[in-house]
Amino acid sequence: MAVNVCPADRVQAPVEVVWELLMNPAGYGGFWEMTIERVEPEGPAAVGQRLFAWLLCRRLRIDGEILEVDAVRHAIRFRANMPFGLVGDNRISCSPIDAGSCMLRYG
Protein backbone atom coordinates (compact mmCIF):
# COMPACT_ATOMS: atom_id res chain seq x y z
CA MET A 1 0.00 0.00 0.00
CA ALA A 2 1.35 3.43 -0.93
CA VAL A 3 0.71 6.49 1.19
CA ASN A 4 1.51 9.97 -0.11
CA VAL A 5 1.81 12.96 2.20
CA CYS A 6 3.57 16.27 1.81
CA PRO A 7 3.59 18.36 4.97
CA ALA A 8 4.67 21.94 4.33
CA ASP A 9 5.18 25.04 6.40
CA ARG A 10 6.55 28.54 6.15
CA VAL A 11 9.97 28.92 7.76
CA GLN A 12 11.11 32.33 9.01
CA ALA A 13 14.60 32.00 7.51
CA PRO A 14 16.05 32.74 4.08
CA VAL A 15 16.05 29.78 1.67
CA GLU A 16 19.87 29.84 1.64
CA VAL A 17 20.02 29.23 5.41
CA VAL A 18 17.55 26.34 5.25
CA TRP A 19 19.34 24.82 2.24
CA GLU A 20 22.66 24.95 4.11
CA LEU A 21 21.07 22.93 6.95
CA LEU A 22 19.64 20.39 4.49
CA MET A 23 23.03 19.97 2.82
CA ASN A 24 24.51 18.76 6.14
CA PRO A 25 23.10 15.23 6.74
CA ALA A 26 25.20 14.77 9.87
CA GLY A 27 23.15 17.56 11.46
CA TYR A 28 19.69 16.15 10.65
CA GLY A 29 19.30 15.05 14.28
CA GLY A 30 19.28 18.73 15.22
CA PHE A 31 15.85 19.32 13.67
CA TRP A 32 14.39 15.80 13.40
CA GLU A 33 13.88 13.71 16.51
CA MET A 34 16.60 11.21 15.69
CA THR A 35 20.18 10.41 16.51
CA ILE A 36 22.51 10.32 13.52
CA GLU A 37 24.97 7.49 14.12
CA ARG A 38 27.08 8.15 11.01
CA VAL A 39 27.05 9.42 7.45
CA GLU A 40 29.11 7.64 4.77
CA PRO A 41 30.96 9.31 3.21
CA GLU A 42 31.08 12.33 5.50
CA GLY A 43 30.48 15.76 4.04
CA PRO A 44 27.75 17.68 2.24
CA ALA A 45 24.73 15.82 0.87
CA ALA A 46 25.63 13.88 -2.27
CA VAL A 47 24.04 11.16 -4.37
CA GLY A 48 24.90 7.72 -2.96
CA GLN A 49 25.64 9.03 0.52
CA ARG A 50 24.23 6.78 3.27
CA LEU A 51 22.82 7.76 6.66
CA PHE A 52 22.50 5.52 9.69
CA ALA A 53 20.20 6.81 12.43
CA TRP A 54 18.05 5.88 15.43
CA LEU A 55 14.63 7.04 16.59
CA LEU A 56 12.99 6.85 20.00
CA CYS A 57 16.07 6.66 22.20
CA ARG A 58 17.85 4.14 19.97
CA ARG A 59 14.89 1.76 19.70
CA LEU A 60 14.08 2.10 16.00
CA ARG A 61 16.77 1.95 13.31
CA ILE A 62 16.62 3.94 10.07
CA ASP A 63 19.08 3.52 7.22
CA GLY A 64 18.86 5.97 4.36
CA GLU A 65 20.47 6.80 1.06
CA ILE A 66 20.47 10.08 -0.83
CA LEU A 67 19.15 9.50 -4.35
CA GLU A 68 19.15 13.04 -5.79
CA VAL A 69 20.47 16.48 -4.88
CA ASP A 70 19.03 19.39 -6.88
CA ALA A 71 20.80 22.57 -5.80
CA VAL A 72 18.85 24.73 -8.28
CA ARG A 73 15.47 23.67 -6.82
CA HIS A 74 16.84 23.27 -3.28
CA ALA A 75 15.65 19.65 -3.10
CA ILE A 76 17.03 16.36 -1.79
CA ARG A 77 15.42 12.98 -2.50
CA PHE A 78 16.26 10.02 -0.32
CA ARG A 79 15.15 6.51 0.46
CA ALA A 80 14.77 5.44 4.09
CA ASN A 81 14.53 1.82 5.26
CA MET A 82 12.61 1.70 8.50
CA PRO A 83 11.38 -0.94 10.94
CA PHE A 84 8.60 -3.35 10.00
CA GLY A 85 9.65 -3.35 6.34
CA LEU A 86 8.59 0.24 5.71
CA VAL A 87 10.45 2.06 2.95
CA GLY A 88 10.15 5.81 2.47
CA ASP A 89 10.95 7.51 -0.83
CA ASN A 90 10.99 11.12 0.27
CA ARG A 91 11.82 14.53 -1.06
CA ILE A 92 12.58 17.51 1.12
CA SER A 93 12.66 20.89 -0.55
CA CYS A 94 12.57 24.57 0.20
CA SER A 95 11.54 27.45 -2.02
CA PRO A 96 11.87 31.17 -1.34
CA ILE A 97 8.84 33.24 -0.40
CA ASP A 98 10.70 36.49 0.20
CA ALA A 99 14.16 37.56 1.41
CA GLY A 100 13.52 36.38 4.97
CA SER A 101 11.34 33.28 4.63
CA CYS A 102 10.79 30.12 2.61
CA MET A 103 8.37 27.22 2.21
CA LEU A 104 9.71 23.88 3.44
CA ARG A 105 8.11 20.68 2.12
CA TYR A 106 8.66 17.05 3.06
CA GLY A 107 7.04 14.13 1.35
Long-range contacts (C-beta under 8 A, 24 or more apart in sequence): 4-107, 5-107, 6-105, 6-106, 6-107, 7-105, 7-106, 7-107, 8-103, 8-104, 8-105, 8-106, 9-103, 9-104, 10-97, 10-101, 10-102, 10-103, 10-104, 11-94, 11-101, 11-102, 11-103, 11-104, 12-100, 12-101, 13-100, 13-101, 13-102, 14-96, 14-99, 14-100, 14-101, 14-102, 15-74, 15-94, 15-95, 15-96, 15-102, 18-74, 18-94, 18-102, 18-104, 19-71, 19-74, 19-94, 22-74, 22-76, 22-92, 22-94, 23-69, 23-76, 25-49, 25-51, 25-66, 28-53, 29-53, 34-62, 45-69, 45-76, 51-78
